[in-house]
Amino acid sequence: MRPRKNLTTISCILHRLTFGLAMVFFVSCSFAELPERIVLRHVATLPHDPHAYTQGLLWDEGFLYESTGQYGESSLRRVEPRTGTPTARVDLPRQFFAEGLALVDDSLFQLTWRENVCFVFDKKTFELTGRFQYPGEGWGLTYDGRHLIMSNGSSTLQFIDPKTFRLQRRVEVFDRQRPRPEPVRNLNELEWIRGEVWANVWLSTRIARINPRNGNIIGWIEMAPYVPEEHQGDRHDRVLNGIAFNPETNDVYITGKYWKVMYQFRLEVPEKE
């Protein structure tokens, strides 16, 4: 997720993919109660600030809101999606490493990595309106309409009351499509999409679709074809991270740390055959 983490490097074997860059297909396992099959149709490649170490991303009212990390570089931004240009920005003090980002009503909640602080900003003015303390590391953050959902680099999702920041419940994420169920660790940037939690997995080119009720992996979205050529060998800094969803158009925006591009997809749920 960030430099100098004492974690085992995830080895990724990229198979030759038979589909073109126009679509990413996914078929889920049979136990899922959520849509069994989705299509992400690539509709545009947009510019992205190559100096932005993307940690959190969300869409609201025509703009992308982005949290960027690294000590001395952390910021909160409002970004015009077609140009990639920030229209508003606030920089965090140098001692904070910014992480996940979520919107609750008109408040932006921004996590920090090891500083145990969640900042709260007014969406329109970017004025700091509050802060919360929490134990452990902060990685990804999203909002399901009732709870903030937070990851910390483990296989656990934490459901938090946004008014008090008190923990309400935990869910362990497992991939039960394997012969033996395996916990899915390194859950990173999160996005709430059509009743699912989508999660980047740090150092991976895959996005996990998670059932928030039981933590089961619904399936995986493979993004390897969209990793920029200059970053395909990077397994440390310039990795896939950043998912935003526009529920009005079903558009999904996906990028990575220090990437110069952002991809816009159209999410489609085919009718059952």
ZADO-1210 file (C-alpha; in nm, 4 decimals, padded with zeros to 6 digits):
<atoms>
<atom x="00.0000" y="00.0000" z="00.0000" code="MET" pos="1"/>
<atom x="00.2862" y="00.2295" z="00.0752" code="ARG" pos="2"/>
<atom x="00.6670" y="00.2152" z="00.1085" code="PRO" pos="3"/>
<atom x="00.8558" y="00.0462" z="00.3868" code="ARG" pos="4"/>
<atom x="00.5845" y="-00.1965" z="00.4886" code="LYS" pos="5"/>
<atom x="00.7225" y="-00.5214" z="00.6242" code="ASN" pos="6"/>
<atom x="00.4815" y="-00.7433" z="00.4342" code="LEU" pos="7"/>
<atom x="00.5420" y="-01.0397" z="00.2104" code="THR" pos="8"/>
<atom x="00.5329" y="-00.9357" z="-00.1526" code="THR" pos="9"/>
<atom x="00.2379" y="-01.0754" z="-00.3383" code="ILE" pos="10"/>
<atom x="00.3487" y="-01.2561" z="-00.6504" code="SER" pos="11"/>
<atom x="00.1168" y="-01.2020" z="-00.9453" code="CYS" pos="12"/>
<atom x="00.1182" y="-01.4326" z="-01.2471" code="ILE" pos="13"/>
<atom x="-00.0393" y="-01.2522" z="-01.5378" code="LEU" pos="14"/>
<atom x="-00.1957" y="-01.5006" z="-01.7768" code="HIS" pos="15"/>
<atom x="-00.2587" y="-01.4165" z="-02.1372" code="ARG" pos="16"/>
<atom x="-00.6059" y="-01.2764" z="-02.1531" code="LEU" pos="17"/>
<atom x="-00.8328" y="-01.3672" z="-02.4378" code="THR" pos="18"/>
<atom x="-01.0563" y="-01.0623" z="-02.4110" code="PHE" pos="19"/>
<atom x="-00.9686" y="-00.7211" z="-02.5560" code="GLY" pos="20"/>
<atom x="-00.9363" y="-00.3956" z="-02.3722" code="LEU" pos="21"/>
<atom x="-01.2928" y="-00.3032" z="-02.4595" code="ALA" pos="22"/>
<atom x="-01.4423" y="-00.5150" z="-02.1809" code="MET" pos="23"/>
<atom x="-01.3657" y="-00.6790" z="-01.8502" code="VAL" pos="24"/>
<atom x="-01.5960" y="-00.9738" z="-01.7803" code="PHE" pos="25"/>
<atom x="-01.6627" y="-01.1361" z="-01.4472" code="PHE" pos="26"/>
<atom x="-01.8757" y="-01.4349" z="-01.3488" code="VAL" pos="27"/>
<atom x="-01.9341" y="-01.4931" z="-00.9802" code="SER" pos="28"/>
<atom x="-01.9743" y="-01.8081" z="-00.7804" code="CYS" pos="29"/>
<atom x="-02.3157" y="-01.9620" z="-00.7415" code="SER" pos="30"/>
<atom x="-02.3803" y="-01.8770" z="-00.3759" code="PHE" pos="31"/>
<atom x="-02.3837" y="-01.4999" z="-00.4317" code="ALA" pos="32"/>
<atom x="-02.7142" y="-01.3234" z="-00.3702" code="GLU" pos="33"/>
<atom x="-02.5919" y="-01.0146" z="-00.5570" code="LEU" pos="34"/>
<atom x="-02.5757" y="-00.9971" z="-00.9399" code="PRO" pos="35"/>
<atom x="-02.4043" y="-01.3083" z="-01.0684" code="GLU" pos="36"/>
<atom x="-02.2502" y="-01.1511" z="-01.3753" code="ARG" pos="37"/>
<atom x="-02.1348" y="-00.8015" z="-01.4573" code="ILE" pos="38"/>
<atom x="-01.9588" y="-00.6314" z="-01.7452" code="VAL" pos="39"/>
<atom x="-01.7269" y="-00.3349" z="-01.7168" code="LEU" pos="40"/>
<atom x="-01.7245" y="-00.1701" z="-02.0587" code="ARG" pos="41"/>
<atom x="-01.4341" y="00.0666" z="-02.1200" code="HIS" pos="42"/>
<atom x="-01.5710" y="00.3981" z="-02.2449" code="VAL" pos="43"/>
<atom x="-01.2882" y="00.6493" z="-02.1905" code="ALA" pos="44"/>
<atom x="-00.9295" y="00.6987" z="-02.0831" code="THR" pos="45"/>
<atom x="-00.8913" y="01.0194" z="-01.8849" code="LEU" pos="46"/>
<atom x="-00.5879" y="01.2136" z="-01.7584" code="PRO" pos="47"/>
<atom x="-00.4722" y="01.1702" z="-01.3998" code="HIS" pos="48"/>
<atom x="-00.2076" y="01.3609" z="-01.2086" code="ASP" pos="49"/>
<atom x="00.1078" y="01.1440" z="-01.2206" code="PRO" pos="50"/>
<atom x="00.2213" y="01.3073" z="-00.8955" code="HIS" pos="51"/>
<atom x="-00.0891" y="01.1893" z="-00.7076" code="ALA" pos="52"/>
<atom x="-00.0275" y="00.8895" z="-00.4822" code="TYR" pos="53"/>
<atom x="-00.3928" y="00.7861" z="-00.4901" code="THR" pos="54"/>
<atom x="-00.5275" y="00.6486" z="-00.1621" code="GLN" pos="55"/>
<atom x="-00.8976" y="00.7277" z="-00.1800" code="GLY" pos="56"/>
<atom x="-01.1343" y="00.8166" z="-00.4636" code="LEU" pos="57"/>
<atom x="-01.5044" y="00.8960" z="-00.4913" code="LEU" pos="58"/>
<atom x="-01.7551" y="01.0632" z="-00.7225" code="TRP" pos="59"/>
<atom x="-02.0096" y="01.3300" z="-00.6314" code="ASP" pos="60"/>
<atom x="-02.2087" y="01.5778" z="-00.8392" code="GLU" pos="61"/>
<atom x="-01.9817" y="01.5831" z="-01.1421" code="GLY" pos="62"/>
<atom x="-01.6489" y="01.5814" z="-00.9614" code="PHE" pos="63"/>
<atom x="-01.4010" y="01.3268" z="-00.8357" code="LEU" pos="64"/>
<atom x="-01.2727" y="01.3669" z="-00.4819" code="TYR" pos="65"/>
<atom x="-00.9275" y="01.2228" z="-00.4235" code="GLU" pos="66"/>
<atom x="-00.7125" y="01.1569" z="-00.1191" code="SER" pos="67"/>
<atom x="-00.3402" y="01.1396" z="-00.1930" code="THR" pos="68"/>
<atom x="-00.0775" y="00.9981" z="00.0385" code="GLY" pos="69"/>
<atom x="00.2918" y="01.0080" z="00.1291" code="GLN" pos="70"/>
<atom x="00.4408" y="01.2162" z="00.4087" code="TYR" pos="71"/>
<atom x="00.4813" y="01.5738" z="00.2937" code="GLY" pos="72"/>
<atom x="00.2588" y="01.5125" z="-00.0116" code="GLU" pos="73"/>
<atom x="-00.0774" y="01.4173" z="00.1385" code="SER" pos="74"/>
<atom x="-00.3776" y="01.6147" z="00.0193" code="SER" pos="75"/>
<atom x="-00.7520" y="01.6253" z="-00.0345" code="LEU" pos="76"/>
<atom x="-00.8611" y="01.7294" z="-00.3840" code="ARG" pos="77"/>
<atom x="-01.1700" y="01.8042" z="-00.5884" code="ARG" pos="78"/>
<atom x="-01.0872" y="01.7044" z="-00.9461" code="VAL" pos="79"/>
<atom x="-01.2503" y="01.7829" z="-01.2798" code="GLU" pos="80"/>
<atom x="-01.2647" y="01.4327" z="-01.4318" code="PRO" pos="81"/>
<atom x="-01.2277" y="01.5226" z="-01.8006" code="ARG" pos="82"/>
<atom x="-00.9066" y="01.7179" z="-01.7479" code="THR" pos="83"/>
<atom x="-00.7715" y="01.5687" z="-01.4263" code="GLY" pos="84"/>
<atom x="-00.7264" y="01.9233" z="-01.2946" code="THR" pos="85"/>
<atom x="-00.7893" y="01.9933" z="-00.9238" code="PRO" pos="86"/>
<atom x="-01.0430" y="02.2698" z="-00.8692" code="THR" pos="87"/>
<atom x="-00.9880" y="02.2698" z="-00.4924" code="ALA" pos="88"/>
<atom x="-00.7154" y="02.1308" z="-00.2721" code="ARG" pos="89"/>
<atom x="-00.6035" y="02.1249" z="00.0884" code="VAL" pos="90"/>
<atom x="-00.2664" y="01.9866" z="00.1955" code="ASP" pos="91"/>
<atom x="-00.2292" y="01.7927" z="00.5198" code="LEU" pos="92"/>
<atom x="00.0495" y="01.8719" z="00.7673" code="PRO" pos="93"/>
<atom x="00.3719" y="01.6865" z="00.6869" code="ARG" pos="94"/>
<atom x="00.3370" y="01.4442" z="00.9775" code="GLN" pos="95"/>
<atom x="00.0198" y="01.2891" z="00.8290" code="PHE" pos="96"/>
<atom x="00.0006" y="01.0196" z="00.5611" code="PHE" pos="97"/>
<atom x="-00.3480" y="01.0424" z="00.4057" code="ALA" pos="98"/>
<atom x="-00.5448" y="00.7303" z="00.3232" code="GLU" pos="99"/>
<atom x="-00.9057" y="00.6341" z="00.2379" code="GLY" pos="100"/>
<atom x="-01.1848" y="00.8807" z="00.1677" code="LEU" pos="101"/>
<atom x="-01.5632" y="00.8684" z="00.2057" code="ALA" pos="102"/>
<atom x="-01.8524" y="01.1132" z="00.1724" code="LEU" pos="103"/>
<atom x="-02.1312" y="01.1281" z="00.4316" code="VAL" pos="104"/>
<atom x="-02.3932" y="01.3917" z="00.3463" code="ASP" pos="105"/>
<atom x="-02.1770" y="01.7031" z="00.2921" code="ASP" pos="106"/>
<atom x="-01.8776" y="01.5839" z="00.4941" code="SER" pos="107"/>
<atom x="-01.5619" y="01.4224" z="00.3586" code="LEU" pos="108"/>
<atom x="-01.3985" y="01.1719" z="00.5952" code="PHE" pos="109"/>
<atom x="-01.0258" y="01.1217" z="00.5305" code="GLN" pos="110"/>
<atom x="-00.8248" y="00.8523" z="00.7078" code="LEU" pos="111"/>
<atom x="-00.4560" y="00.8588" z="00.7930" code="THR" pos="112"/>
<atom x="-00.2238" y="00.5588" z="00.7819" code="TRP" pos="113"/>
<atom x="-00.0500" y="00.5355" z="01.1200" code="ARG" pos="114"/>
<atom x="-00.1534" y="00.8604" z="01.2841" code="GLU" pos="115"/>
<atom x="-00.4869" y="00.7183" z="01.4127" code="ASN" pos="116"/>
<atom x="-00.6769" y="01.0278" z="01.2976" code="VAL" pos="117"/>
<atom x="-00.9738" y="01.0677" z="01.0657" code="CYS" pos="118"/>
<atom x="-01.0169" y="01.4248" z="00.9434" code="PHE" pos="119"/>
<atom x="-01.3606" y="01.5594" z="00.8541" code="VAL" pos="120"/>
<atom x="-01.3865" y="01.8338" z="00.5905" code="PHE" pos="121"/>
<atom x="-01.6777" y="02.0328" z="00.4543" code="ASP" pos="122"/>
<atom x="-01.7337" y="01.9130" z="00.0972" code="LYS" pos="123"/>
<atom x="-01.7923" y="02.2602" z="-00.0469" code="LYS" pos="124"/>
<atom x="-01.5371" y="02.4712" z="00.1382" code="THR" pos="125"/>
<atom x="-01.2767" y="02.2058" z="00.2339" code="PHE" pos="126"/>
<atom x="-01.2816" y="02.3594" z="00.5809" code="GLU" pos="127"/>
<atom x="-01.1770" y="02.1218" z="00.8577" code="LEU" pos="128"/>
<atom x="-01.4877" y="02.0626" z="01.0685" code="THR" pos="129"/>
<atom x="-01.3830" y="01.7767" z="01.2953" code="GLY" pos="130"/>
<atom x="-01.1616" y="01.4797" z="01.3637" code="ARG" pos="131"/>
<atom x="-01.1902" y="01.1341" z="01.5168" code="PHE" pos="132"/>
<atom x="-00.9398" y="00.8990" z="01.6768" code="GLN" pos="133"/>
<atom x="-00.9300" y="00.5261" z="01.6019" code="TYR" pos="134"/>
<atom x="-00.6974" y="00.2385" z="01.6929" code="PRO" pos="135"/>
<atom x="-00.4724" y="00.0686" z="01.4406" code="GLY" pos="136"/>
<atom x="-00.3918" y="00.1624" z="01.0846" code="GLU" pos="137"/>
<atom x="-00.6276" y="00.3266" z="00.8379" code="GLY" pos="138"/>
<atom x="-00.6316" y="00.2097" z="00.4760" code="TRP" pos="139"/>
<atom x="-00.9573" y="00.2234" z="00.2765" code="GLY" pos="140"/>
<atom x="-01.2901" y="00.3902" z="00.3516" code="LEU" pos="141"/>
<atom x="-01.6382" y="00.3983" z="00.1977" code="THR" pos="142"/>
<atom x="-01.9986" y="00.4641" z="00.3043" code="TYR" pos="143"/>
<atom x="-02.2989" y="00.2353" z="00.2616" code="ASP" pos="144"/>
<atom x="-02.5626" y="00.4924" z="00.3520" code="GLY" pos="145"/>
<atom x="-02.5550" y="00.3999" z="00.7184" code="ARG" pos="146"/>
<atom x="-02.2037" y="00.2999" z="00.8190" code="HIS" pos="147"/>
<atom x="-01.8537" y="00.3964" z="00.7240" code="LEU" pos="148"/>
<atom x="-01.6736" y="00.0811" z="00.6115" code="ILE" pos="149"/>
<atom x="-01.3027" y="00.0815" z="00.6860" code="MET" pos="150"/>
<atom x="-01.0114" y="-00.1470" z="00.5996" code="SER" pos="151"/>
<atom x="-00.6773" y="-00.1646" z="00.7801" code="ASN" pos="152"/>
<atom x="-00.4679" y="-00.3895" z="00.5572" code="GLY" pos="153"/>
<atom x="-00.5926" y="-00.7121" z="00.7095" code="SER" pos="154"/>
<atom x="-00.8816" y="-00.9316" z="00.5930" code="SER" pos="155"/>
<atom x="-01.1245" y="-00.7411" z="00.8177" code="THR" pos="156"/>
<atom x="-01.3806" y="-00.4790" z="00.7247" code="LEU" pos="157"/>
<atom x="-01.4958" y="-00.2569" z="01.0117" code="GLN" pos="158"/>
<atom x="-01.8407" y="-00.0969" z="01.0130" code="PHE" pos="159"/>
<atom x="-01.8315" y="00.2361" z="01.1958" code="ILE" pos="160"/>
<atom x="-02.0919" y="00.4872" z="01.3103" code="ASP" pos="161"/>
<atom x="-02.0011" y="00.8114" z="01.1265" code="PRO" pos="162"/>
<atom x="-02.1459" y="01.0250" z="01.4090" code="LYS" pos="163"/>
<atom x="-01.9279" y="00.8781" z="01.6832" code="THR" pos="164"/>
<atom x="-01.6691" y="00.6733" z="01.4910" code="PHE" pos="165"/>
<atom x="-01.7486" y="00.3831" z="01.7201" code="ARG" pos="166"/>
<atom x="-01.7127" y="00.0324" z="01.5853" code="LEU" pos="167"/>
<atom x="-02.0483" y="-00.1368" z="01.5204" code="GLN" pos="168"/>
<atom x="-01.9373" y="-00.4714" z="01.3780" code="ARG" pos="169"/>
<atom x="-01.6627" y="-00.6510" z="01.1897" code="ARG" pos="170"/>
<atom x="-01.6720" y="-00.8799" z="00.8876" code="VAL" pos="171"/>
<atom x="-01.3917" y="-01.1157" z="00.7872" code="GLU" pos="172"/>
<atom x="-01.3450" y="-01.1410" z="00.4113" code="VAL" pos="173"/>
<atom x="-01.2959" y="-01.4905" z="00.2690" code="PHE" pos="174"/>
<atom x="-01.2563" y="-01.6303" z="-00.0801" code="ASP" pos="175"/>
<atom x="-01.4719" y="-01.9425" z="-00.0683" code="ARG" pos="176"/>
<atom x="-01.4288" y="-02.0188" z="-00.4368" code="GLN" pos="177"/>
<atom x="-01.1062" y="-02.1999" z="-00.3536" code="ARG" pos="178"/>
<atom x="-01.0923" y="-02.5630" z="-00.2398" code="PRO" pos="179"/>
<atom x="-01.0250" y="-02.4261" z="00.1066" code="ARG" pos="180"/>
<atom x="-01.1655" y="-02.0882" z="00.2103" code="PRO" pos="181"/>
<atom x="-00.8851" y="-01.8335" z="00.2314" code="GLU" pos="182"/>
<atom x="-00.8882" y="-01.4947" z="00.4041" code="PRO" pos="183"/>
<atom x="-00.8332" y="-01.2037" z="00.1660" code="VAL" pos="184"/>
<atom x="-00.5716" y="-00.9790" z="00.3226" code="ARG" pos="185"/>
<atom x="-00.4321" y="-00.6409" z="00.2187" code="ASN" pos="186"/>
<atom x="-00.7784" y="-00.4968" z="00.1585" code="LEU" pos="187"/>
<atom x="-00.7092" y="-00.1419" z="00.0502" code="ASN" pos="188"/>
<atom x="-00.9150" y="00.1332" z="-00.1171" code="GLU" pos="189"/>
<atom x="-01.2890" y="00.0661" z="-00.0935" code="LEU" pos="190"/>
<atom x="-01.6010" y="00.1672" z="-00.2867" code="GLU" pos="191"/>
<atom x="-01.9694" y="00.0952" z="-00.2254" code="TRP" pos="192"/>
<atom x="-02.1260" y="-00.0199" z="-00.5559" code="ILE" pos="193"/>
<atom x="-02.4823" y="-00.1474" z="-00.5905" code="ARG" pos="194"/>
<atom x="-02.4879" y="-00.3089" z="-00.2471" code="GLY" pos="195"/>
<atom x="-02.1373" y="-00.4531" z="-00.2740" code="GLU" pos="196"/>
<atom x="-01.8008" y="-00.3449" z="-00.1382" code="VAL" pos="197"/>
<atom x="-01.5369" y="-00.3296" z="-00.4083" code="TRP" pos="198"/>
<atom x="-01.1817" y="-00.3394" z="-00.2751" code="ALA" pos="199"/>
<atom x="-00.8402" y="-00.2948" z="-00.4244" code="ASN" pos="200"/>
<atom x="-00.6017" y="-00.5590" z="-00.2930" code="VAL" pos="201"/>
<atom x="-00.2635" y="-00.3999" z="-00.2318" code="TRP" pos="202"/>
<atom x="00.0087" y="-00.5122" z="-00.4748" code="LEU" pos="203"/>
<atom x="-00.2499" y="-00.6952" z="-00.6827" code="SER" pos="204"/>
<atom x="-00.4079" y="-00.6146" z="-01.0201" code="THR" pos="205"/>
<atom x="-00.7427" y="-00.7529" z="-00.8997" code="ARG" pos="206"/>
<atom x="-01.0451" y="-00.5865" z="-00.7486" code="ILE" pos="207"/>
<atom x="-01.2493" y="-00.7932" z="-00.5033" code="ALA" pos="208"/>
<atom x="-01.6297" y="-00.7817" z="-00.5023" code="ARG" pos="209"/>
<atom x="-01.7370" y="-00.8436" z="-00.1426" code="ILE" pos="210"/>
<atom x="-02.0742" y="-00.9291" z="00.0075" code="ASN" pos="211"/>
<atom x="-02.0886" y="-00.6882" z="00.3051" code="PRO" pos="212"/>
<atom x="-02.3250" y="-00.9075" z="00.5052" code="ARG" pos="213"/>
<atom x="-02.1057" y="-01.2164" z="00.5313" code="ASN" pos="214"/>
<atom x="-01.7677" y="-01.1133" z="00.3889" code="GLY" pos="215"/>
<atom x="-01.7785" y="-01.3680" z="00.1073" code="ASN" pos="216"/>
<atom x="-01.5963" y="-01.2827" z="-00.2112" code="ILE" pos="217"/>
<atom x="-01.8541" y="-01.2657" z="-00.4883" code="ILE" pos="218"/>
<atom x="-01.5742" y="-01.2707" z="-00.7422" code="GLY" pos="219"/>
<atom x="-01.2761" y="-01.0883" z="-00.8889" code="TRP" pos="220"/>
<atom x="-01.2279" y="-00.8220" z="-01.1540" code="ILE" pos="221"/>
<atom x="-00.8912" y="-00.8526" z="-01.3267" code="GLU" pos="222"/>
<atom x="-00.7432" y="-00.5161" z="-01.4229" code="MET" pos="223"/>
<atom x="-00.4030" y="-00.6326" z="-01.5488" code="ALA" pos="224"/>
<atom x="-00.4720" y="-00.5220" z="-01.9101" code="PRO" pos="225"/>
<atom x="-00.5186" y="-00.1654" z="-01.7904" code="TYR" pos="226"/>
<atom x="-00.1989" y="-00.1250" z="-01.5905" code="VAL" pos="227"/>
<atom x="00.0079" y="00.1315" z="-01.7853" code="PRO" pos="228"/>
<atom x="00.3001" y="-00.0310" z="-01.9616" code="GLU" pos="229"/>
<atom x="00.5556" y="00.1730" z="-01.7691" code="GLU" pos="230"/>
<atom x="00.4181" y="00.0418" z="-01.4377" code="HIS" pos="231"/>
<atom x="00.3623" y="-00.3231" z="-01.5220" code="GLN" pos="232"/>
<atom x="00.6782" y="-00.4347" z="-01.3448" code="GLY" pos="233"/>
<atom x="00.6192" y="-00.2210" z="-01.0365" code="ASP" pos="234"/>
<atom x="00.5006" y="-00.4152" z="-00.7321" code="ARG" pos="235"/>
<atom x="00.5616" y="-00.1442" z="-00.4769" code="HIS" pos="236"/>
<atom x="00.4525" y="00.2137" z="-00.5423" code="ASP" pos="237"/>
<atom x="00.2780" y="00.2571" z="-00.8777" code="ARG" pos="238"/>
<atom x="00.0109" y="-00.0038" z="-00.8288" code="VAL" pos="239"/>
<atom x="-00.3621" y="-00.0205" z="-00.8933" code="LEU" pos="240"/>
<atom x="-00.5528" y="00.1853" z="-00.6351" code="ASN" pos="241"/>
<atom x="-00.8598" y="00.4031" z="-00.6610" code="GLY" pos="242"/>
<atom x="-01.2240" y="00.3172" z="-00.7384" code="ILE" pos="243"/>
<atom x="-01.5089" y="00.5685" z="-00.7733" code="ALA" pos="244"/>
<atom x="-01.8714" y="00.5043" z="-00.8715" code="PHE" pos="245"/>
<atom x="-02.1337" y="00.7335" z="-01.0217" code="ASN" pos="246"/>
<atom x="-02.4669" y="00.5655" z="-00.9389" code="PRO" pos="247"/>
<atom x="-02.6633" y="00.7911" z="-01.1745" code="GLU" pos="248"/>
<atom x="-02.4807" y="00.6680" z="-01.4842" code="THR" pos="249"/>
<atom x="-02.3323" y="00.3388" z="-01.3531" code="ASN" pos="250"/>
<atom x="-01.9871" y="00.4674" z="-01.4436" code="ASP" pos="251"/>
<atom x="-01.6865" y="00.3310" z="-01.2553" code="VAL" pos="252"/>
<atom x="-01.3578" y="00.5249" z="-01.2450" code="TYR" pos="253"/>
<atom x="-01.0385" y="00.3299" z="-01.1771" code="ILE" pos="254"/>
<atom x="-00.6783" y="00.4471" z="-01.1473" code="THR" pos="255"/>
<atom x="-00.3517" y="00.3799" z="-00.9642" code="GLY" pos="256"/>
<atom x="-00.0835" y="00.5468" z="-00.7569" code="LYS" pos="257"/>
<atom x="00.1201" y="00.7933" z="-00.9645" code="TYR" pos="258"/>
<atom x="-00.0625" y="00.6848" z="-01.2814" code="TRP" pos="259"/>
<atom x="-00.1034" y="00.9419" z="-01.5568" code="LYS" pos="260"/>
<atom x="-00.4323" y="00.7860" z="-01.6669" code="VAL" pos="261"/>
<atom x="-00.7704" y="00.7092" z="-01.5170" code="MET" pos="262"/>
<atom x="-01.0163" y="00.4695" z="-01.6806" code="TYR" pos="263"/>
<atom x="-01.3884" y="00.5235" z="-01.7093" code="GLN" pos="264"/>
<atom x="-01.6030" y="00.2110" z="-01.7392" code="PHE" pos="265"/>
<atom x="-01.9752" y="00.1551" z="-01.7754" code="ARG" pos="266"/>
<atom x="-02.1055" y="-00.1055" z="-01.5327" code="LEU" pos="267"/>
<atom x="-02.3634" y="-00.3346" z="-01.6904" code="GLU" pos="268"/>
<atom x="-02.5580" y="-00.6176" z="-01.5327" code="VAL" pos="269"/>
<atom x="-02.6781" y="-00.8501" z="-01.8087" code="PRO" pos="270"/>
<atom x="-03.0211" y="-01.0058" z="-01.7774" code="GLU" pos="271"/>
<atom x="-03.0243" y="-01.3612" z="-01.6514" code="LYS" pos="272"/>
<atom x="-03.0391" y="-01.6138" z="-01.9300" code="GLU" pos="273"/>
</atoms>
